[in-house]
Amino acid sequence: MASWYAIRARGTGAEVAIYDEIGAYGVSAKGFLSELGALPEGTPVDLRLNSPGGSVFDAVAIHNAIKRHEGTVTVWIDGIAASAASYVAMAGDEIVMPENAFLMIHDPAGLVVGTAEDMRAMAEALDKVKGSLVSGYAAKSGRTPEQVSTLMAAETWFDASDAVAQGFADRLIEPVRIAANFDIGRFRNAPPVLVEAVEAAPEPDHESDGGEFEAVEDTDDGTDGEEIADAEDEPAAASGAPQPLAETPAPSGAPPDLAAIRAEAIGHARAVVDLCRLAGQPQMAGRFLEQNASLDEVRAALLAAKAEAEPEIAPHHPQPGRSSAARPWGEIVARTFKLKG
């Protein structure tokens, strides 16, 4: 199964790359927390972020785990840290942004299908989640919870200079070339300059991580990158360019369109999750994604599960309900007609 993160040792420290939607493809934060916890105590960590966000619950778990980490954590926003990804960034001891990077905060959102009580419960849950996020943003920025809450409600985008000025980041560095092939249209206030940059961005190199995001420094300085790079690492990493783990390209022929493959995988995962939620079986989504089930297979399995869960009708009982004497509708109807015939 594909993963949206990568963790690897780099010299005396470690590099963590989150270059995709947090919690995508049915991969939860559990594996991330396990790998992070396996690092030696006190290991310095460089966390590279280029993400549109994702699961707020996974992001909160990651944020808390990073805060617990004994070593120094430096966050490098290699392009965009939006939504849940911006909250992950707040866990760093220092947040570094290239001059053309962006950070975005907004209110959490959720999807619920059910009664008015179900929807009120979801609203209460979102309010609690927002309270937790507000605390994290306020603690990092030094702004009041009321100010942060207002900024979140407005879906506020910060360029690097604004983020530093507002306390959401600590240091500026030279601009990077950004390739972020995710759907920026999901956000209502995305800056026009960012939209243009995403639309004009080149396709990611097939020798990169195969993901949707790539950030390559335009300068030859590389000082920051050299502090986290091993001499044995591949040349692209040693140059200071933030690179997640590489994947092996296709053995022959033209390289695959990795951006299209990733977009298709994300779309399929979302469709599976939506079907499971609508069927009232959200817990089944992970299993379907692990099995790489098609949408037709998912629908068939959900219908079968619903059929099994449907109460049978007992002829002597006025309400639907299972009992040892319960009979399926078909048997009741057949027996009725047989007796009348």
Disulfide bonds with the S-S distance in Angstrom:
none
